[in-house]
């Protein structure tokens, strides 16, 4: 039995970027798990605007760059950081100035929201964030009594379903039918299940069908959930892709320093993304 629809189109990274309209809600994976940086740069070059980002569950250089380039109106995240390279300067500046709408979340809450959409449910319950200040700042999160607890007091926080317009990520390979091999990165599957569309860049095209090989089938996202795919060798750089290439530490160190200063960030854009002005 086949699990692909054999219709997922192969296209270019520029075409993928063109499929992300201004104002779209865009689910993005965390650093080190398949960040589609080539498409991100194309979005910046296109001067995309008013994007509503959903970090799954955290953000890094990709989110920071999009914010600094003026592409972002809203961000739902459980944290944005450049990891060992330091703070994400453009995010920190935007959050302090209030130039973007920030929806603070937690990792389990973001996963729960996506899983709710994946399951066709309006919400999923959580307990771990009960009593935390974050609940007070999320009016869309509601505390209810467990309807199955009888007379016992058992509060729950219900997390509304998160339904991104688009999920965007990078993977090692896709086959001729457009099935995408995600390996062990199961969050990518959840993102694709929850999103209305899924756009994927890959290192290479695989000759054949993953579902014909039981060693590959288990790590495969069906083409049924993939809207379009593009070949983008080293498409995560300067970030890394596990088992394929390491991150460019010198570039990330330089980016982190540039992100903390308006003029330095403008100079970074001028060097790496000419004709784009900082926000």
C-alpha positions as CSV (number, residue, x, y, z in Angstrom):
1,X,0.0,0.0,0.0
2,X,1.3,3.5,-0.9
3,X,0.9,6.4,1.5
4,X,1.9,9.2,-0.9
5,X,-0.3,11.0,-3.4
6,X,2.5,11.2,-6.0
7,X,1.6,14.9,-6.7
8,X,3.8,17.0,-4.5
9,X,5.5,19.5,-6.8
10,X,9.2,20.1,-6.8
11,X,10.0,23.8,-7.1
12,X,12.7,26.4,-6.2
13,X,13.4,28.1,-2.8
14,X,12.3,31.4,-4.3
15,X,9.0,29.9,-5.3
16,X,8.6,28.5,-1.8
17,X,9.1,31.9,-0.4
18,X,6.6,33.4,-2.8
19,X,4.0,30.8,-1.5
20,X,4.2,32.5,2.0
21,X,2.0,35.5,1.8
22,X,2.3,38.6,3.9
23,X,0.3,38.2,7.1
24,X,0.6,34.4,7.2
25,X,1.0,32.4,10.4
26,X,4.2,30.5,10.0
27,X,5.4,27.5,12.1
28,X,9.2,27.3,12.4
29,X,11.3,24.6,14.0
30,X,14.0,25.2,16.6
31,X,17.6,25.6,15.7
32,X,19.5,22.4,14.9
33,X,16.4,20.4,13.8
34,X,16.1,21.5,10.2
35,X,15.7,25.3,9.8
36,X,15.0,26.4,6.2
37,X,17.4,29.3,6.1
38,X,17.6,29.6,2.3
39,X,13.8,30.3,2.2
40,X,14.2,32.6,5.2
41,X,16.7,34.7,3.3
42,X,14.4,34.8,0.3
43,X,11.6,36.1,2.5
44,X,13.9,38.8,3.8
45,X,14.9,39.7,0.2
46,X,11.3,39.8,-0.8
47,X,10.5,42.2,2.1
48,X,7.8,39.9,3.6
49,X,5.7,41.7,6.1
50,X,3.3,41.1,9.0
51,X,4.2,37.4,9.5
52,X,2.9,35.7,12.6
53,X,5.6,33.3,13.7
54,X,5.0,30.2,15.8
55,X,8.2,28.8,17.3
56,X,8.2,25.1,17.8
57,X,8.8,25.5,20.5
58,X,11.7,28.0,20.6
59,X,13.4,30.3,18.1
60,X,16.9,31.3,17.2
61,X,18.7,33.0,14.3
62,X,15.8,32.5,11.9
63,X,13.3,34.2,14.1
64,X,15.8,37.0,15.1
65,X,16.7,37.7,11.5
66,X,13.1,37.9,10.3
67,X,12.3,40.3,13.2
68,X,15.3,42.5,12.5
69,X,14.4,42.7,8.8
70,X,10.9,44.0,9.7
71,X,9.1,40.8,8.5
72,X,7.3,40.0,11.7
73,X,4.1,41.4,13.3
74,X,3.5,38.7,16.0
75,X,5.5,35.9,17.7
76,X,4.3,33.0,19.8
77,X,7.2,31.4,21.5
78,X,8.6,29.8,24.6
79,X,11.9,31.5,24.1
80,X,14.3,33.0,21.5
81,X,18.0,32.7,21.9
82,X,21.2,32.3,19.9
83,X,22.3,29.5,22.3
84,X,25.9,29.6,23.2
85,X,26.4,32.7,21.1
86,X,24.3,34.8,23.4
87,X,21.0,36.8,23.3
88,X,19.0,37.2,20.2
89,X,19.4,41.0,19.9
90,X,16.8,41.9,17.4
91,X,14.1,39.9,19.3
92,X,15.1,41.5,22.6
93,X,15.0,44.9,21.1
94,X,11.6,44.4,19.5
95,X,10.2,42.9,22.7
96,X,11.4,45.8,24.8
97,X,10.1,48.4,22.3
98,X,6.8,46.6,21.8
99,X,7.2,46.7,18.0
100,X,5.9,43.1,17.7
101,X,3.0,41.4,19.5
102,X,4.6,38.8,21.8
103,X,2.5,35.8,22.9
104,X,4.5,34.1,25.6
105,X,4.1,30.4,25.9
106,X,5.8,27.3,27.2
107,X,7.2,24.3,25.2
108,X,4.5,21.9,26.4
109,X,1.8,24.5,25.6
110,X,3.0,25.0,22.0
111,X,3.2,21.3,21.5
112,X,-0.3,20.9,23.0
113,X,-1.8,23.5,20.7
114,X,-0.3,21.9,17.6
115,X,-1.4,18.4,18.8
116,X,-4.9,19.6,19.3
117,X,-5.1,20.7,15.7
118,X,-3.5,17.4,14.6
119,X,-6.2,15.5,16.4
120,X,-9.0,17.7,15.3
121,X,-9.7,19.0,18.8
122,X,-10.5,22.6,19.8
123,X,-8.0,22.4,22.7
124,X,-5.9,20.2,24.9
125,X,-5.5,20.4,28.7
126,X,-2.3,20.9,30.7
127,X,-1.5,20.9,34.4
128,X,2.1,22.0,34.6
129,X,1.6,25.7,34.1
130,X,-1.1,26.0,36.8
131,X,-0.3,28.8,39.2
132,X,2.3,30.4,37.0
133,X,2.2,34.1,36.0
134,X,2.2,33.2,32.3
135,X,-1.5,32.1,32.5
136,X,-2.4,35.6,33.6
137,X,-1.0,37.0,30.4
138,X,-2.7,34.6,28.1
139,X,-6.4,35.4,28.1
140,X,-6.9,32.7,25.5
141,X,-5.8,30.0,28.0
142,X,-8.6,29.2,30.4
143,X,-8.6,27.4,33.7
144,X,-11.5,24.9,34.0
145,X,-12.5,22.1,36.4
146,X,-11.8,18.7,35.1
147,X,-15.3,17.5,34.1
148,X,-14.4,13.9,34.9
149,X,-13.2,14.5,38.5
150,X,-16.6,14.3,40.1
151,X,-16.7,16.4,43.3
152,X,-12.9,16.5,43.7
153,X,-11.2,19.8,42.8
154,X,-9.0,19.3,39.8
155,X,-8.2,22.5,37.8
156,X,-6.8,22.3,34.3
157,X,-5.5,24.8,31.8
158,X,-6.9,24.4,28.4
159,X,-4.7,25.4,25.5
160,X,-6.5,26.4,22.3
161,X,-5.6,24.6,19.1
162,X,-2.8,26.1,17.1
163,X,-3.4,25.9,13.3
164,X,-0.6,27.5,11.3
165,X,-1.2,28.6,7.8
166,X,2.2,27.2,6.8
167,X,4.9,25.0,8.3
168,X,8.4,25.6,7.0
169,X,11.4,23.4,7.5
170,X,14.4,21.6,6.0
171,X,15.2,17.9,5.8
172,X,17.9,15.6,4.4
173,X,15.9,14.3,1.5
174,X,12.6,13.9,-0.3
175,X,11.7,11.2,-2.8
176,X,10.3,11.4,-6.3
177,X,6.7,11.5,-5.0
178,X,7.4,14.3,-2.5
179,X,7.5,12.1,0.6
180,X,10.0,13.8,3.0
181,X,12.4,11.9,5.2
182,X,12.4,13.6,8.7
183,X,14.2,10.9,10.5
184,X,13.8,11.3,14.3
185,X,12.6,14.9,14.2
186,X,9.0,14.1,15.0
187,X,8.1,17.7,15.8
188,X,8.3,18.2,12.0
189,X,5.5,15.7,11.6
190,X,3.3,17.4,14.2
191,X,3.9,20.7,12.5
192,X,2.9,19.3,9.1
193,X,-0.2,17.6,10.4
194,X,-1.3,20.9,12.1
195,X,-0.6,23.3,9.3
196,X,-2.8,24.1,6.3
197,X,0.3,23.9,4.0
198,X,3.8,22.5,4.5
199,X,6.8,23.8,2.5
200,X,10.0,21.9,2.7
201,X,13.6,22.3,1.5
202,X,15.9,19.3,1.3
203,X,19.5,18.5,0.8
204,X,18.8,16.1,-2.1
205,X,16.3,14.2,-4.1
206,X,16.0,10.5,-3.5
207,X,15.6,8.3,-6.5
208,X,12.7,6.0,-5.6
209,X,10.0,5.9,-2.9
210,X,10.8,5.8,0.8
211,X,7.9,3.5,1.6
212,X,9.5,0.8,-0.5
213,X,12.3,0.6,2.1
214,X,11.3,-0.3,5.7
215,X,14.4,1.3,7.1
216,X,13.3,4.7,5.6
217,X,9.6,4.4,5.9
218,X,9.5,4.8,9.6
219,X,11.1,8.2,9.4
220,X,9.0,9.5,6.5
221,X,6.4,12.3,6.3
222,X,3.9,11.4,3.7
223,X,3.6,13.6,0.6
224,X,-0.1,13.9,1.6
225,X,1.0,16.5,4.1
226,X,3.6,18.3,1.9
227,X,2.5,21.2,-0.3
228,X,5.8,21.7,-2.2
229,X,9.4,20.8,-1.9
230,X,12.6,22.3,-3.2
231,X,16.2,21.1,-3.4
232,X,18.5,23.4,-1.3
233,X,21.9,21.9,-0.6
234,X,23.2,23.2,2.7
235,X,19.9,24.9,3.1
236,X,20.3,25.3,6.9
237,X,23.6,27.2,6.8
238,X,24.9,29.0,8.7
239,X,23.0,26.7,11.1
240,X,23.8,23.0,11.0
241,X,22.0,19.9,10.0
242,X,22.7,16.9,12.2
243,X,24.8,14.2,10.5
244,X,25.3,16.4,7.4
245,X,27.2,19.5,8.3
246,X,28.1,21.6,11.4
247,X,27.0,25.1,12.1
248,X,29.2,27.9,11.0
249,X,30.4,29.1,14.4
250,X,32.3,32.1,13.1
251,X,29.2,33.4,11.2
252,X,26.9,32.8,14.1
253,X,29.3,34.6,16.5
254,X,29.4,37.5,14.2
255,X,25.6,37.5,13.7
256,X,25.1,37.5,17.5
257,X,27.3,40.6,17.9
258,X,25.6,42.4,15.0
259,X,22.1,41.6,16.3
260,X,22.8,43.7,19.5
261,X,23.3,47.0,17.7
262,X,21.1,48.8,15.1
263,X,24.0,50.0,13.0
264,X,25.9,46.6,13.2
265,X,22.8,44.7,12.2
266,X,22.2,47.1,9.2
267,X,25.8,46.4,8.2
268,X,25.2,42.7,8.5
269,X,22.2,42.9,6.2
270,X,24.1,45.0,3.7
271,X,26.9,42.4,3.6
272,X,24.8,39.2,3.5
273,X,21.4,40.4,2.1
274,X,22.1,43.5,0.1
275,X,19.3,46.0,-0.7
276,X,17.4,45.0,2.5
277,X,17.1,47.7,5.2
278,X,16.8,46.9,8.9
279,X,13.5,47.5,10.5
